Amino acid sequence: MNNIQGWINLYKPKNISSFKALNKLKKKFFIKKIGHAGTLDPFAEGILPIAIGKTTKLIPFITKENKKYNFTISWGTQTDSDDSTGEIMFKSEMIPHIENIKLKLNKFLGNTFQVPPRISANKINGKRAYKLVRQNVSFKLLPKKVYVKNIRITNNYKNKTSFEIECGKGFYIRSLGRDLALSLGTYGHICHLERLNVGKFSKETSILLD
């Protein structure tokens, strides 16, 4: 398949890294040159555009496209990874009211600045942040400019709230969960995350990873 080029609209399952998903395709179809646009965390599922052959040159253009996600915040606990895979750091008994959540969402619309999660692939002096966390190295992540086109509540439970969001490049849903909870006077982490699309790559036309 080394002469083939184009895109695979892959739906990445949970509990596998974007790199491993890419590697499975590479080995299965004997693809020499392959890459993906927009990394998904292992605990997340959803759209992962895969470029083959010369199409890999177009990856930077695809990563600039807006992305749409479904996600759920679990209120009352903050973890070191800002998702359900991490260790609990802080707890609170306060569960925010849905009307207060709606009011606070406006704060995150448009262009804002966001501090990435400490357990992330961001680089600090050439080293990945998640590796520094594992080595117990002290460091500080600087805020980065991000963009949110729209965000809305899709469901509300006793201690969880689900949302749909459309955001730009470099936006961390995990950071949003953390920051939204703190703005409401409590703690929170992401317990579910699904990417619905990346530009024109959508869930409806995706293929599953075997």
C-alpha positions as CSV (number, residue, x, y, z in Angstrom):
1,M,0.0,0.0,0.0
2,N,3.0,2.3,-0.3
3,N,1.6,3.9,-3.5
4,I,-1.7,4.8,-1.9
5,Q,-2.4,8.2,-0.5
6,G,-5.4,9.9,1.0
7,W,-7.3,10.0,4.3
8,I,-8.8,7.5,6.7
9,N,-11.6,8.9,8.8
10,L,-10.9,6.7,11.9
11,Y,-13.0,6.4,15.0
12,K,-10.5,5.7,17.8
13,P,-11.9,3.6,20.7
14,K,-11.2,4.2,24.4
15,N,-8.1,2.9,26.2
16,I,-5.7,3.1,23.3
17,S,-3.3,6.0,22.4
18,S,-3.5,7.8,19.1
19,F,0.0,6.5,18.4
20,K,-1.0,2.9,19.0
21,A,-4.1,3.3,16.8
22,L,-1.9,4.7,14.0
23,N,0.6,1.9,14.5
24,K,-2.1,-0.8,14.2
25,L,-3.2,0.6,10.8
26,K,0.4,0.9,9.7
27,K,1.2,-2.8,10.5
28,K,-2.2,-4.1,9.2
29,F,-2.0,-2.5,5.8
30,F,1.8,-2.3,5.5
31,I,1.7,1.5,5.1
32,K,5.1,3.1,4.9
33,K,4.2,6.8,5.5
34,I,1.3,7.6,7.8
35,G,0.3,10.3,10.3
36,H,-2.7,11.7,12.3
37,A,-4.2,15.1,12.8
38,G,-5.2,16.1,16.3
39,T,-4.1,13.7,19.1
40,L,-6.8,12.1,21.3
41,D,-6.0,11.1,24.9
42,P,-6.1,7.3,25.5
43,F,-9.2,7.6,27.7
44,A,-11.1,9.5,25.0
45,E,-12.8,8.1,21.9
46,G,-13.8,9.6,18.6
47,I,-12.6,11.0,15.3
48,L,-8.9,10.7,14.5
49,P,-8.1,11.7,10.9
50,I,-5.3,9.5,9.4
51,A,-3.2,10.7,6.5
52,I,-1.4,8.3,4.2
53,G,1.5,8.9,1.8
54,K,2.0,12.4,0.5
55,T,-1.3,13.4,2.1
56,T,0.6,13.7,5.4
57,K,1.8,17.1,4.2
58,L,-1.8,18.4,4.6
59,I,-1.9,17.4,8.4
60,P,-1.1,21.0,9.6
61,F,-4.1,22.3,7.7
62,I,-6.5,19.8,9.2
63,T,-5.3,20.4,12.7
64,K,-6.2,24.1,12.3
65,E,-9.9,23.1,11.7
66,N,-12.4,23.4,14.5
67,K,-13.3,20.3,16.5
68,K,-16.6,19.3,18.1
69,Y,-16.8,17.2,21.3
70,N,-19.3,15.6,23.7
71,F,-18.0,15.5,27.2
72,T,-19.2,15.0,30.8
73,I,-17.9,16.6,34.0
74,S,-18.0,14.7,37.3
75,W,-18.4,17.3,40.0
76,G,-16.8,17.2,43.4
77,T,-13.3,15.8,42.7
78,Q,-10.2,17.1,40.9
79,T,-7.6,14.7,39.7
80,D,-3.9,15.2,38.8
81,S,-4.7,14.4,35.2
82,D,-8.1,16.4,35.1
83,D,-9.8,13.2,34.0
84,S,-11.1,9.9,35.5
85,T,-7.7,8.1,35.0
86,G,-5.9,10.3,37.5
87,E,-5.4,10.3,41.2
88,I,-7.8,12.4,43.3
89,M,-6.2,15.6,44.6
90,F,-9.1,17.7,46.0
91,K,-12.7,17.0,47.0
92,S,-15.8,19.2,47.6
93,E,-19.4,18.4,48.6
94,M,-20.7,21.3,46.5
95,I,-22.5,20.3,43.3
96,P,-23.3,23.4,41.1
97,H,-26.8,24.3,40.0
98,I,-27.5,24.0,36.3
99,E,-28.5,27.7,36.1
100,N,-25.1,28.7,37.6
101,I,-23.3,26.5,35.2
102,K,-25.1,28.1,32.2
103,L,-24.0,31.6,33.4
104,K,-20.4,30.6,33.9
105,L,-20.2,29.0,30.4
106,N,-20.2,32.5,28.8
107,K,-16.8,33.2,30.4
108,F,-15.2,30.5,28.2
109,L,-16.6,31.6,24.9
110,G,-14.5,33.3,22.2
111,N,-10.8,33.9,22.5
112,T,-9.5,33.2,26.0
113,F,-6.3,32.0,27.7
114,Q,-6.1,28.4,29.1
115,V,-3.5,26.6,31.2
116,P,-2.9,23.1,29.7
117,P,-3.2,20.0,32.0
118,R,0.0,19.1,33.9
119,I,-0.3,15.6,32.5
120,S,-0.1,16.5,28.8
121,A,2.3,16.5,25.8
122,N,3.2,20.1,26.2
123,K,7.0,20.7,26.3
124,I,8.9,22.4,29.1
125,N,12.5,23.2,28.0
126,G,12.3,20.4,25.5
127,K,10.7,17.8,27.8
128,R,7.1,16.6,27.8
129,A,5.1,17.8,30.8
130,Y,3.7,14.3,31.6
131,K,7.3,12.9,31.9
132,L,8.3,15.7,34.3
133,V,5.2,14.8,36.4
134,R,6.4,11.2,36.6
135,Q,9.9,12.3,37.6
136,N,8.4,14.6,40.3
137,V,10.1,17.6,38.7
138,S,8.6,21.0,39.6
139,F,7.5,23.1,36.6
140,K,5.0,25.7,35.5
141,L,2.8,25.7,32.4
142,L,2.0,29.1,30.8
143,P,-1.5,30.0,29.6
144,K,-2.1,29.6,25.9
145,K,-4.6,31.4,23.7
146,V,-7.5,29.2,22.7
147,Y,-10.9,29.6,21.0
148,V,-14.4,28.3,21.7
149,K,-17.1,28.9,19.1
150,N,-20.0,27.6,21.1
151,I,-20.8,25.4,24.1
152,R,-24.1,24.0,25.5
153,I,-25.4,21.7,28.2
154,T,-26.9,18.5,26.8
155,N,-27.8,16.7,30.0
156,N,-27.7,17.2,33.8
157,Y,-27.5,14.5,36.4
158,K,-27.2,14.4,40.2
159,N,-23.4,15.0,40.2
160,K,-22.6,15.1,36.5
161,T,-23.2,17.4,33.6
162,S,-22.8,16.7,29.9
163,F,-21.9,19.3,27.2
164,E,-21.3,19.7,23.5
165,I,-18.6,22.1,22.4
166,E,-17.0,23.4,19.2
167,C,-13.5,24.7,19.8
168,G,-10.3,25.5,17.9
169,K,-6.7,24.1,17.8
170,G,-4.9,23.4,21.1
171,F,-8.0,23.6,23.3
172,Y,-8.0,21.1,26.2
173,I,-11.4,19.8,27.3
174,R,-9.7,18.6,30.5
175,S,-8.6,22.1,31.4
176,L,-12.1,23.4,30.7
177,G,-13.6,20.9,33.2
178,R,-11.1,21.9,35.8
179,D,-11.5,25.7,35.3
180,L,-15.3,25.6,35.0
181,A,-15.6,23.7,38.3
182,L,-13.2,26.1,40.0
183,S,-15.2,29.1,38.7
184,L,-18.3,27.5,40.3
185,G,-16.6,27.1,43.7
186,T,-16.1,23.4,43.5
187,Y,-13.9,20.8,41.8
188,G,-14.4,18.7,38.8
189,H,-12.8,16.4,36.2
190,I,-13.7,14.9,32.8
191,C,-15.3,11.4,33.1
192,H,-16.3,11.0,29.4
193,L,-14.9,12.6,26.2
194,E,-15.9,11.9,22.6
195,R,-14.7,13.8,19.6
196,L,-17.5,14.1,17.1
197,N,-15.6,15.8,14.2
198,V,-12.5,17.4,13.0
199,G,-13.4,19.9,10.3
200,K,-15.3,17.8,7.7
201,F,-14.2,14.5,9.2
202,S,-17.3,13.4,11.1
203,K,-18.5,10.5,13.2
204,E,-21.2,9.7,10.7
205,T,-18.7,8.7,8.0
206,S,-16.0,7.2,10.2
207,I,-14.7,3.7,10.3
208,L,-14.0,1.6,13.4
209,L,-10.5,0.4,14.4
210,D,-10.5,-3.4,14.4
